[in-house]
Amino acid sequence: MGNPNKILLVDDDPIFLTLAELAIKKENETIEIYKAMNGEEAISFLKSQSVDVIFLDLNMPVMNGWEFLEALPEVENKGDHIYILTSSIDPSDQRKADENPLVTSMLEKPLDKAKITATLSS
């Protein structure tokens, strides 16, 4: 992937968004980080802005992660790499992620330094 310059965090948990932003900035302070509270906000954002990486939660109100992925092909700025962040242990979620060509990988929450380092340097 090289070094991403812009990351979009999509999650309805403001604490997670803050902690993830701090962890990413600690890894690389030059990365621009954008946040959306649900898939609908993320789609709206991507209609006017491009990003390199999207970290996507699955369980959100308004538009969840799966609905976001369904709507994404209609948006020009899809993001080069989409990582699903989940605390789900449901094997069907992993299967759906593996089968979706837009999804790079599925990561278990929380997003820690090791996962950020591995993700941003892959």
N, CA, C and O atoms as CSV, one atom per row, in Angstrom:
chain,resi,resn,atom,element,x,y,z
A,1,MET,N,N,0.818,-1.189,0.000
A,1,MET,CA,C,0.000,0.000,0.000
A,1,MET,C,C,0.856,1.245,0.000
A,1,MET,O,O,0.421,2.276,-0.513
A,2,GLY,N,N,2.029,1.195,0.542
A,2,GLY,CA,C,2.806,2.416,0.694
A,2,GLY,C,C,2.295,3.175,1.893
A,2,GLY,O,O,1.680,2.593,2.787
A,3,ASN,N,N,2.543,4.460,1.919
A,3,ASN,CA,C,2.093,5.265,3.048
A,3,ASN,C,C,0.824,6.013,2.687
A,3,ASN,O,O,0.843,6.882,1.816
A,4,PRO,N,N,-0.278,5.687,3.345
A,4,PRO,CA,C,-1.511,6.415,3.064
A,4,PRO,C,C,-1.427,7.838,3.596
A,4,PRO,O,O,-0.807,8.095,4.628
A,5,ASN,N,N,-2.056,8.755,2.880
A,5,ASN,CA,C,-2.078,10.152,3.307
A,5,ASN,C,C,-3.390,10.533,3.968
A,5,ASN,O,O,-3.436,11.415,4.826
A,6,LYS,N,N,-4.475,9.847,3.552
A,6,LYS,CA,C,-5.798,10.190,4.057
A,6,LYS,C,C,-6.535,8.923,4.491
A,6,LYS,O,O,-6.594,7.935,3.760
A,7,ILE,N,N,-7.089,8.980,5.692
A,7,ILE,CA,C,-7.825,7.851,6.247
A,7,ILE,C,C,-9.207,8.326,6.669
A,7,ILE,O,O,-9.357,9.398,7.255
A,8,LEU,N,N,-10.214,7.516,6.363
A,8,LEU,CA,C,-11.580,7.776,6.813
A,8,LEU,C,C,-11.949,6.718,7.841
A,8,LEU,O,O,-11.905,5.522,7.552
A,9,LEU,N,N,-12.315,7.160,9.044
A,9,LEU,CA,C,-12.791,6.280,10.102
A,9,LEU,C,C,-14.312,6.352,10.115
A,9,LEU,O,O,-14.882,7.435,10.242
A,10,VAL,N,N,-14.966,5.214,9.985
A,10,VAL,CA,C,-16.431,5.183,9.968
A,10,VAL,C,C,-16.894,4.317,11.142
A,10,VAL,O,O,-16.759,3.094,11.116
A,11,ASP,N,N,-17.440,4.968,12.165
A,11,ASP,CA,C,-17.867,4.257,13.369
A,11,ASP,C,C,-18.803,5.160,14.147
A,11,ASP,O,O,-18.611,6.376,14.165
A,12,ASP,N,N,-19.812,4.592,14.791
A,12,ASP,CA,C,-20.771,5.401,15.541
A,12,ASP,C,C,-20.343,5.649,16.988
A,12,ASP,O,O,-21.058,6.309,17.743
A,13,ASP,N,N,-19.188,5.126,17.373
A,13,ASP,CA,C,-18.702,5.290,18.738
A,13,ASP,C,C,-17.663,6.419,18.787
A,13,ASP,O,O,-16.541,6.240,18.314
A,14,PRO,N,N,-18.025,7.578,19.355
A,14,PRO,CA,C,-17.097,8.713,19.377
A,14,PRO,C,C,-15.808,8.415,20.149
A,14,PRO,O,O,-14.752,8.957,19.820
A,15,ILE,N,N,-15.887,7.566,21.163
A,15,ILE,CA,C,-14.681,7.213,21.921
A,15,ILE,C,C,-13.738,6.410,21.039
A,15,ILE,O,O,-12.532,6.656,21.029
A,16,PHE,N,N,-14.290,5.438,20.292
A,16,PHE,CA,C,-13.454,4.668,19.374
A,16,PHE,C,C,-12.808,5.594,18.349
A,16,PHE,O,O,-11.614,5.470,18.075
A,17,LEU,N,N,-13.578,6.520,17.778
A,17,LEU,CA,C,-13.046,7.436,16.767
A,17,LEU,C,C,-11.878,8.248,17.319
A,17,LEU,O,O,-10.858,8.412,16.650
A,18,THR,N,N,-12.028,8.750,18.531
A,18,THR,CA,C,-10.966,9.546,19.146
A,18,THR,C,C,-9.724,8.700,19.411
A,18,THR,O,O,-8.608,9.115,19.097
A,19,LEU,N,N,-9.917,7.516,19.989
A,19,LEU,CA,C,-8.774,6.656,20.296
A,19,LEU,C,C,-8.071,6.185,19.032
A,19,LEU,O,O,-6.842,6.131,18.987
A,20,ALA,N,N,-8.846,5.845,18.002
A,20,ALA,CA,C,-8.253,5.406,16.733
A,20,ALA,C,C,-7.463,6.541,16.097
A,20,ALA,O,O,-6.364,6.325,15.587
A,21,GLU,N,N,-8.018,7.750,16.126
A,21,GLU,CA,C,-7.312,8.902,15.561
A,21,GLU,C,C,-5.992,9.137,16.301
A,21,GLU,O,O,-4.961,9.367,15.670
A,22,LEU,N,N,-6.021,9.082,17.621
A,22,LEU,CA,C,-4.807,9.283,18.411
A,22,LEU,C,C,-3.761,8.206,18.099
A,22,LEU,O,O,-2.574,8.504,17.967
A,23,ALA,N,N,-4.211,6.962,17.983
A,23,ALA,CA,C,-3.287,5.860,17.696
A,23,ALA,C,C,-2.661,6.003,16.311
A,23,ALA,O,O,-1.468,5.755,16.138
A,24,ILE,N,N,-3.462,6.401,15.329
A,24,ILE,CA,C,-2.946,6.576,13.966
A,24,ILE,C,C,-1.965,7.747,13.927
A,24,ILE,O,O,-0.895,7.646,13.327
A,25,LYS,N,N,-2.332,8.853,14.568
A,25,LYS,CA,C,-1.457,10.033,14.590
A,25,LYS,C,C,-0.135,9.728,15.296
A,25,LYS,O,O,0.909,10.270,14.935
A,26,LYS,N,N,-0.190,8.864,16.297
A,26,LYS,CA,C,1.035,8.479,17.002
A,26,LYS,C,C,1.955,7.706,16.056
A,26,LYS,O,O,3.178,7.820,16.136
A,27,GLU,N,N,1.360,6.926,15.169
A,27,GLU,CA,C,2.119,6.145,14.196
A,27,GLU,C,C,2.669,7.045,13.083
A,27,GLU,O,O,3.807,6.884,12.643
A,28,ASN,N,N,1.835,7.999,12.638
A,28,ASN,CA,C,2.251,8.894,11.550
A,28,ASN,C,C,1.442,10.183,11.650
A,28,ASN,O,O,0.276,10.222,11.257
A,29,GLU,N,N,2.060,11.226,12.173
A,29,GLU,CA,C,1.320,12.467,12.425
A,29,GLU,C,C,0.958,13.247,11.169
A,29,GLU,O,O,0.184,14.201,11.246
A,30,THR,N,N,1.497,12.866,10.019
A,30,THR,CA,C,1.184,13.598,8.787
A,30,THR,C,C,-0.086,13.093,8.096
A,30,THR,O,O,-0.565,13.725,7.154
A,31,ILE,N,N,-0.630,11.977,8.546
A,31,ILE,CA,C,-1.842,11.429,7.939
A,31,ILE,C,C,-3.037,12.314,8.272
A,31,ILE,O,O,-3.225,12.718,9.420
A,32,GLU,N,N,-3.843,12.610,7.249
A,32,GLU,CA,C,-5.093,13.343,7.461
A,32,GLU,C,C,-6.169,12.323,7.820
A,32,GLU,O,O,-6.336,11.317,7.131
A,33,ILE,N,N,-6.888,12.589,8.892
A,33,ILE,CA,C,-7.920,11.663,9.350
A,33,ILE,C,C,-9.275,12.350,9.304
A,33,ILE,O,O,-9.456,13.460,9.806
A,34,TYR,N,N,-10.220,11.653,8.684
A,34,TYR,CA,C,-11.593,12.134,8.596
A,34,TYR,C,C,-12.471,11.126,9.321
A,34,TYR,O,O,-12.129,9.947,9.418
A,35,LYS,N,N,-13.609,11.599,9.831
A,35,LYS,CA,C,-14.486,10.717,10.598
A,35,LYS,C,C,-15.930,10.842,10.121
A,35,LYS,O,O,-16.399,11.920,9.756
A,36,ALA,N,N,-16.613,9.703,10.139
A,36,ALA,CA,C,-18.045,9.666,9.847
A,36,ALA,C,C,-18.701,8.769,10.891
A,36,ALA,O,O,-18.124,7.762,11.302
A,37,MET,N,N,-19.895,9.135,11.312
A,37,MET,CA,C,-20.586,8.392,12.371
A,37,MET,C,C,-21.426,7.228,11.847
A,37,MET,O,O,-21.907,6.409,12.631
A,38,ASN,N,N,-21.607,7.149,10.524
A,38,ASN,CA,C,-22.347,6.031,9.942
A,38,ASN,C,C,-22.035,5.962,8.445
A,38,ASN,O,O,-21.363,6.836,7.897
A,39,GLY,N,N,-22.525,4.930,7.809
A,39,GLY,CA,C,-22.247,4.743,6.396
A,39,GLY,C,C,-22.770,5.856,5.507
A,39,GLY,O,O,-22.142,6.211,4.510
A,40,GLU,N,N,-23.917,6.405,5.869
A,40,GLU,CA,C,-24.504,7.486,5.071
A,40,GLU,C,C,-23.603,8.720,5.083
A,40,GLU,O,O,-23.375,9.335,4.042
A,41,GLU,N,N,-23.094,9.079,6.256
A,41,GLU,CA,C,-22.156,10.208,6.350
A,41,GLU,C,C,-20.897,9.927,5.537
A,41,GLU,O,O,-20.358,10.821,4.884
A,42,ALA,N,N,-20.436,8.688,5.582
A,42,ALA,CA,C,-19.218,8.312,4.857
A,42,ALA,C,C,-19.428,8.408,3.351
A,42,ALA,O,O,-18.565,8.919,2.637
A,43,ILE,N,N,-20.557,7.925,2.865
A,43,ILE,CA,C,-20.870,8.011,1.428
A,43,ILE,C,C,-20.919,9.473,1.012
A,43,ILE,O,O,-20.352,9.852,-0.013
A,44,SER,N,N,-21.593,10.291,1.803
A,44,SER,CA,C,-21.694,11.717,1.505
A,44,SER,C,C,-20.307,12.359,1.450
A,44,SER,O,O,-20.017,13.139,0.544
A,45,PHE,N,N,-19.461,12.033,2.409
A,45,PHE,CA,C,-18.100,12.564,2.444
A,45,PHE,C,C,-17.321,12.143,1.197
A,45,PHE,O,O,-16.640,12.964,0.582
A,46,LEU,N,N,-17.422,10.871,0.825
A,46,LEU,CA,C,-16.645,10.340,-0.297
A,46,LEU,C,C,-17.101,10.879,-1.657
A,46,LEU,O,O,-16.385,10.747,-2.650
A,47,LYS,N,N,-18.268,11.475,-1.701
A,47,LYS,CA,C,-18.730,12.074,-2.956
A,47,LYS,C,C,-17.926,13.332,-3.293
A,47,LYS,O,O,-17.915,13.779,-4.440
A,48,SER,N,N,-17.252,13.902,-2.284
A,48,SER,CA,C,-16.486,15.128,-2.538
A,48,SER,C,C,-15.008,15.026,-2.159
A,48,SER,O,O,-14.251,15.974,-2.367
A,49,GLN,N,N,-14.599,13.906,-1.614
A,49,GLN,CA,C,-13.239,13.784,-1.084
A,49,GLN,C,C,-12.742,12.351,-1.287
A,49,GLN,O,O,-13.508,11.400,-1.133
A,50,SER,N,N,-11.490,12.201,-1.623
A,50,SER,CA,C,-10.949,10.850,-1.756
A,50,SER,C,C,-10.055,10.527,-0.560
A,50,SER,O,O,-9.477,11.420,0.060
A,51,VAL,N,N,-9.954,9.247,-0.251
A,51,VAL,CA,C,-9.091,8.773,0.825
A,51,VAL,C,C,-8.328,7.554,0.331
A,51,VAL,O,O,-8.687,6.944,-0.676
A,52,ASP,N,N,-7.276,7.210,1.051
A,52,ASP,CA,C,-6.485,6.030,0.703
A,52,ASP,C,C,-6.987,4.787,1.431
A,52,ASP,O,O,-6.980,3.685,0.881
A,53,VAL,N,N,-7.419,4.977,2.668
A,53,VAL,CA,C,-7.826,3.855,3.518
A,53,VAL,C,C,-9.127,4.208,4.223
A,53,VAL,O,O,-9.336,5.342,4.654
A,54,ILE,N,N,-10.003,3.199,4.329
A,54,ILE,CA,C,-11.237,3.338,5.106
A,54,ILE,C,C,-11.236,2.247,6.169
A,54,ILE,O,O,-11.083,1.065,5.864
A,55,PHE,N,N,-11.408,2.663,7.427
A,55,PHE,CA,C,-11.637,1.723,8.513
A,55,PHE,C,C,-13.130,1.777,8.797
A,55,PHE,O,O,-13.654,2.824,9.178
A,56,LEU,N,N,-13.817,0.656,8.614
A,56,LEU,CA,C,-15.280,0.618,8.594
A,56,LEU,C,C,-15.838,-0.289,9.681
A,56,LEU,O,O,-15.514,-1.476,9.734
A,57,ASP,N,N,-16.671,0.266,10.539
A,57,ASP,CA,C,-17.407,-0.522,11.516
A,57,ASP,C,C,-18.600,-1.163,10.808
A,57,ASP,O,O,-19.085,-0.632,9.809
A,58,LEU,N,N,-19.070,-2.286,11.313
A,58,LEU,CA,C,-20.226,-2.945,10.708
A,58,LEU,C,C,-21.545,-2.510,11.336
A,58,LEU,O,O,-22.515,-2.244,10.627
A,59,ASN,N,N,-21.580,-2.438,12.648
A,59,ASN,CA,C,-22.835,-2.174,13.362
A,59,ASN,C,C,-22.975,-0.704,13.699
A,59,ASN,O,O,-22.418,-0.206,14.677
A,60,MET,N,N,-23.751,-0.015,12.840
A,60,MET,CA,C,-23.988,1.422,13.030
A,60,MET,C,C,-25.445,1.718,12.691
A,60,MET,O,O,-26.064,0.997,11.908
A,61,PRO,N,N,-25.990,2.779,13.282
A,61,PRO,CA,C,-27.352,3.189,12.909
A,61,PRO,C,C,-27.344,3.885,11.543
A,61,PRO,O,O,-26.279,4.162,10.992
A,62,VAL,N,N,-28.488,4.153,11.021
A,62,VAL,CA,C,-28.737,4.848,9.757
A,62,VAL,C,C,-28.311,3.988,8.572
A,62,VAL,O,O,-29.163,3.545,7.802
A,63,MET,N,N,-27.019,3.743,8.410
A,63,MET,CA,C,-26.504,2.871,7.348
A,63,MET,C,C,-25.330,2.088,7.930
A,63,MET,O,O,-24.301,2.665,8.281
A,64,ASN,N,N,-25.495,0.758,8.030
A,64,ASN,CA,C,-24.422,-0.041,8.614
A,64,ASN,C,C,-23.306,-0.303,7.603
A,64,ASN,O,O,-23.386,0.132,6.454
A,65,GLY,N,N,-22.278,-1.008,8.031
A,65,GLY,CA,C,-21.123,-1.257,7.181
A,65,GLY,C,C,-21.440,-2.033,5.913
A,65,GLY,O,O,-20.912,-1.727,4.844
A,66,TRP,N,N,-22.301,-3.037,6.029
A,66,TRP,CA,C,-22.661,-3.827,4.836
A,66,TRP,C,C,-23.439,-2.978,3.839
A,66,TRP,O,O,-23.223,-3.081,2.632
A,67,GLU,N,N,-24.348,-2.135,4.341
A,67,GLU,CA,C,-25.116,-1.241,3.461
A,67,GLU,C,C,-24.186,-0.221,2.798
A,67,GLU,O,O,-24.357,0.122,1.628
A,68,PHE,N,N,-23.205,0.255,3.558
A,68,PHE,CA,C,-22.204,1.164,3.005
A,68,PHE,C,C,-21.484,0.502,1.830
A,68,PHE,O,O,-21.318,1.114,0.775
A,69,LEU,N,N,-21.060,-0.742,2.013
A,69,LEU,CA,C,-20.342,-1.453,0.948
A,69,LEU,C,C,-21.228,-1.667,-0.281
A,69,LEU,O,O,-20.735,-1.666,-1.409
A,70,GLU,N,N,-22.525,-1.850,-0.070
A,70,GLU,CA,C,-23.454,-1.994,-1.194
A,70,GLU,C,C,-23.589,-0.682,-1.967
A,70,GLU,O,O,-23.691,-0.689,-3.193
A,71,ALA,N,N,-23.590,0.436,-1.250
A,71,ALA,CA,C,-23.759,1.752,-1.878
A,71,ALA,C,C,-22.462,2.282,-2.488
A,71,ALA,O,O,-22.499,3.144,-3.366
A,72,LEU,N,N,-21.335,1.783,-2.038
A,72,LEU,CA,C,-20.038,2.333,-2.423
A,72,LEU,C,C,-19.722,2.279,-3.923
A,72,LEU,O,O,-19.125,3.229,-4.429
A,73,PRO,N,N,-20.083,1.236,-4.655
A,73,PRO,CA,C,-19.730,1.219,-6.082
A,73,PRO,C,C,-20.262,2.419,-6.877
A,73,PRO,O,O,-19.735,2.728,-7.946
A,74,GLU,N,N,-21.277,3.082,-6.379
A,74,GLU,CA,C,-21.838,4.244,-7.074
A,74,GLU,C,C,-21.045,5.525,-6.787
A,74,GLU,O,O,-21.339,6.579,-7.352
A,75,VAL,N,N,-20.050,5.432,-5.916
A,75,VAL,CA,C,-19.240,6.587,-5.525
A,75,VAL,C,C,-17.882,6.482,-6.208
A,75,VAL,O,O,-17.274,5.412,-6.250
A,76,GLU,N,N,-17.420,7.597,-6.736
A,76,GLU,CA,C,-16.137,7.599,-7.453
A,76,GLU,C,C,-14.943,7.386,-6.524
A,76,GLU,O,O,-14.027,6.633,-6.859
A,77,ASN,N,N,-14.943,8.034,-5.373
A,77,ASN,CA,C,-13.807,7.983,-4.440
A,77,ASN,C,C,-13.993,6.857,-3.439
A,77,ASN,O,O,-14.397,7.096,-2.301
A,78,LYS,N,N,-13.704,5.634,-3.853
A,78,LYS,CA,C,-13.990,4.484,-3.010
A,78,LYS,C,C,-12.963,4.229,-1.921
A,78,LYS,O,O,-13.275,3.554,-0.939
A,79,GLY,N,N,-11.788,4.730,-2.056
A,79,GLY,CA,C,-10.727,4.357,-1.126
A,79,GLY,C,C,-10.026,3.134,-1.678
A,79,GLY,O,O,-10.673,2.214,-2.178
A,80,ASP,N,N,-8.711,3.122,-1.591
A,80,ASP,CA,C,-7.941,2.009,-2.146
A,80,ASP,C,C,-8.045,0.755,-1.301
A,80,ASP,O,O,-8.029,-0.357,-1.828
A,81,HIS,N,N,-8.152,0.929,0.007
A,81,HIS,CA,C,-8.180,-0.203,0.924
A,81,HIS,C,C,-9.259,0.014,1.969
A,81,HIS,O,O,-9.312,1.056,2.622
A,82,ILE,N,N,-10.122,-0.992,2.119
A,82,ILE,CA,C,-11.178,-0.925,3.128
A,82,ILE,C,C,-10.935,-2.046,4.128
A,82,ILE,O,O,-10.852,-3.220,3.768
A,83,TYR,N,N,-10.824,-1.654,5.391
A,83,TYR,CA,C,-10.638,-2.606,6.475
A,83,TYR,C,C,-11.880,-2.561,7.352
A,83,TYR,O,O,-12.238,-1.511,7.884
A,84,ILE,N,N,-12.524,-3.694,7.497
A,84,ILE,CA,C,-13.672,-3.770,8.381
A,84,ILE,C,C,-13.161,-3.956,9.801
A,84,ILE,O,O,-12.350,-4.841,10.076
A,85,LEU,N,N,-13.648,-3.112,10.691
A,85,LEU,CA,C,-13.317,-3.211,12.113
A,85,LEU,C,C,-14.537,-3.745,12.837
A,85,LEU,O,O,-15.628,-3.185,12.733
A,86,THR,N,N,-14.350,-4.818,13.563
A,86,THR,CA,C,-15.508,-5.399,14.220
A,86,THR,C,C,-15.140,-6.078,15.521
A,86,THR,O,O,-13.999,-6.493,15.728
A,87,SER,N,N,-16.111,-6.180,16.378
A,87,SER,CA,C,-15.958,-6.979,17.585
A,87,SER,C,C,-16.789,-8.249,17.428
A,87,SER,O,O,-16.912,-9.042,18.362
A,88,SER,N,N,-17.353,-8.433,16.244
A,88,SER,CA,C,-18.185,-9.604,15.947
A,88,SER,C,C,-17.339,-10.865,15.864
A,88,SER,O,O,-16.239,-10.860,15.312
A,89,ILE,N,N,-17.866,-11.931,16.417
A,89,ILE,CA,C,-17.203,-13.224,16.266
A,89,ILE,C,C,-18.021,-14.130,15.349
A,89,ILE,O,O,-17.782,-15.335,15.273
A,90,ASP,N,N,-18.987,-13.532,14.656
A,90,ASP,CA,C,-19.863,-14.269,13.757
A,90,ASP,C,C,-19.086,-14.687,12.505
A,90,ASP,O,O,-18.627,-13.827,11.753
A,91,PRO,N,N,-18.935,-15.993,12.274
A,91,PRO,CA,C,-18.189,-16.457,11.095
A,91,PRO,C,C,-18.797,-15.979,9.771
A,91,PRO,O,O,-18.090,-15.856,8.771
A,92,SER,N,N,-20.104,-15.711,9.767
A,92,SER,CA,C,-20.719,-15.243,8.516
A,92,SER,C,C,-20.222,-13.849,8.151
A,92,SER,O,O,-20.132,-13.521,6.968
A,93,ASP,N,N,-19.894,-13.014,9.155
A,93,ASP,CA,C,-19.322,-11.696,8.872
A,93,ASP,C,C,-17.962,-11.849,8.195
A,93,ASP,O,O,-17.669,-11.160,7.218
A,94,GLN,N,N,-17.140,-12.748,8.714
A,94,GLN,CA,C,-15.825,-12.989,8.122
A,94,GLN,C,C,-15.971,-13.501,6.688
A,94,GLN,O,O,-15.234,-13.083,5.796
A,95,ARG,N,N,-16.913,-14.394,6.477
A,95,ARG,CA,C,-17.157,-14.953,5.147
A,95,ARG,C,C,-17.607,-13.847,4.176
A,95,ARG,O,O,-17.113,-13.757,3.052
A,96,LYS,N,N,-18.545,-13.015,4.626
A,96,LYS,CA,C,-19.014,-11.909,3.779
A,96,LYS,C,C,-17.876,-10.950,3.435
A,96,LYS,O,O,-17.777,-10.472,2.304
A,97,ALA,N,N,-17.025,-10.674,4.413
A,97,ALA,CA,C,-15.886,-9.778,4.182
A,97,ALA,C,C,-14.926,-10.403,3.173
A,97,ALA,O,O,-14.445,-9.724,2.265
A,98,ASP,N,N,-14.650,-11.692,3.333
A,98,ASP,CA,C,-13.736,-12.390,2.420
A,98,ASP,C,C,-14.266,-12.409,0.991
A,98,ASP,O,O,-13.492,-12.362,0.035
A,99,GLU,N,N,-15.584,-12.478,0.850
A,99,GLU,CA,C,-16.202,-12.563,-0.475
A,99,GLU,C,C,-16.404,-11.204,-1.136
A,99,GLU,O,O,-16.682,-11.138,-2.334
A,100,ASN,N,N,-16.269,-10.124,-0.379
A,100,ASN,CA,C,-16.503,-8.792,-0.933
A,100,ASN,C,C,-15.208,-8.259,-1.550
A,100,ASN,O,O,-14.213,-8.091,-0.844
A,101,PRO,N,N,-15.211,-7.994,-2.856
A,101,PRO,CA,C,-13.993,-7.536,-3.525
A,101,PRO,C,C,-13.519,-6.155,-3.066
A,101,PRO,O,O,-12.364,-5.800,-3.302
A,102,LEU,N,N,-14.371,-5.377,-2.424
A,102,LEU,CA,C,-13.984,-4.053,-1.953
A,102,LEU,C,C,-13.217,-4.108,-0.636
A,102,LEU,O,O,-12.509,-3.163,-0.288
A,103,VAL,N,N,-13.354,-5.210,0.094
A,103,VAL,CA,C,-12.766,-5.329,1.423
A,103,VAL,C,C,-11.358,-5.910,1.335
A,103,VAL,O,O,-11.152,-6.988,0.776
A,104,THR,N,N,-10.402,-5.190,1.887
A,104,THR,CA,C,-9.020,-5.658,1.933
A,104,THR,C,C,-8.853,-6.710,3.010
A,104,THR,O,O,-8.240,-7.753,2.782
A,105,SER,N,N,-9.403,-6.433,4.188
A,105,SER,CA,C,-9.239,-7.349,5.310
A,105,SER,C,C,-10.219,-6.979,6.418
A,105,SER,O,O,-10.811,-5.900,6.422
A,106,MET,N,N,-10.368,-7.904,7.349
A,106,MET,CA,C,-11.201,-7.673,8.520
A,106,MET,C,C,-10.294,-7.653,9.742
A,106,MET,O,O,-9.483,-8.558,9.935
A,107,LEU,N,N,-10.434,-6.618,10.567
A,107,LEU,CA,C,-9.616,-6.473,11.771
A,107,LEU,C,C,-10.517,-6.478,12.993
A,107,LEU,O,O,-11.611,-5.915,12.982
A,108,GLU,N,N,-10.040,-7.120,14.037
A,108,GLU,CA,C,-10.800,-7.163,15.275
A,108,GLU,C,C,-10.534,-5.897,16.088
A,108,GLU,O,O,-9.394,-5.450,16.213
A,109,LYS,N,N,-11.604,-5.332,16.635
A,109,LYS,CA,C,-11.459,-4.177,17.523
A,109,LYS,C,C,-10.833,-4.636,18.820
A,109,LYS,O,O,-11.022,-5.792,19.199
A,110,PRO,N,N,-10.109,-3.804,19.511
A,110,PRO,CA,C,-9.825,-2.413,19.197
A,110,PRO,C,C,-8.678,-2.286,18.195
A,110,PRO,O,O,-7.910,-3.221,17.973
A,111,LEU,N,N,-8.592,-1.116,17.610
A,111,LEU,CA,C,-7.521,-0.801,16.664
A,111,LEU,C,C,-6.314,-0.365,17.491
A,111,LEU,O,O,-6.282,0.745,18.020
A,112,ASP,N,N,-5.325,-1.247,17.595
A,112,ASP,CA,C,-4.155,-0.929,18.415
A,112,ASP,C,C,-2.938,-0.638,17.539
A,112,ASP,O,O,-3.008,-0.719,16.313
A,113,LYS,N,N,-1.834,-0.301,18.180
A,113,LYS,CA,C,-0.610,0.090,17.476
A,113,LYS,C,C,-0.136,-0.992,16.514
A,113,LYS,O,O,0.246,-0.687,15.384
A,114,ALA,N,N,-0.154,-2.239,16.940
A,114,ALA,CA,C,0.319,-3.337,16.082
A,114,ALA,C,C,-0.532,-3.459,14.815
A,114,ALA,O,O,0.006,-3.641,13.723
A,115,LYS,N,N,-1.847,-3.359,14.955
A,115,LYS,CA,C,-2.736,-3.451,13.790
A,115,LYS,C,C,-2.561,-2.253,12.869
A,115,LYS,O,O,-2.579,-2.392,11.646
A,116,ILE,N,N,-2.391,-1.078,13.461
A,116,ILE,CA,C,-2.187,0.122,12.649
A,116,ILE,C,C,-0.875,0.016,11.875
A,116,ILE,O,O,-0.837,0.278,10.673
A,117,THR,N,N,0.187,-0.362,12.555
A,117,THR,CA,C,1.490,-0.495,11.910
A,117,THR,C,C,1.420,-1.512,10.770
A,117,THR,O,O,1.892,-1.239,9.666
A,118,ALA,N,N,0.840,-2.669,11.029
A,118,ALA,CA,C,0.744,-3.717,10.014
A,118,ALA,C,C,-0.108,-3.265,8.838
A,118,ALA,O,O,0.229,-3.529,7.684
A,119,THR,N,N,-1.203,-2.588,9.127
A,119,THR,CA,C,-2.123,-2.146,8.081
A,119,THR,C,C,-1.515,-1.044,7.224
A,119,THR,O,O,-1.595,-1.108,5.998
A,120,LEU,N,N,-0.919,-0.051,7.834
A,120,LEU,CA,C,-0.402,1.098,7.100
A,120,LEU,C,C,0.893,0.787,6.350
A,120,LEU,O,O,1.251,1.502,5.414
A,121,SER,N,N,1.584,-0.254,6.746
A,121,SER,CA,C,2.837,-0.577,6.062
A,121,SER,C,C,2.693,-1.725,5.071
A,121,SER,O,O,3.663,-2.083,4.403
A,122,SER,N,N,1.497,-2.310,4.965
A,122,SER,CA,C,1.316,-3.445,4.041
A,122,SER,C,C,1.145,-2.987,2.610
A,122,SER,O,O,0.982,-3.814,1.712
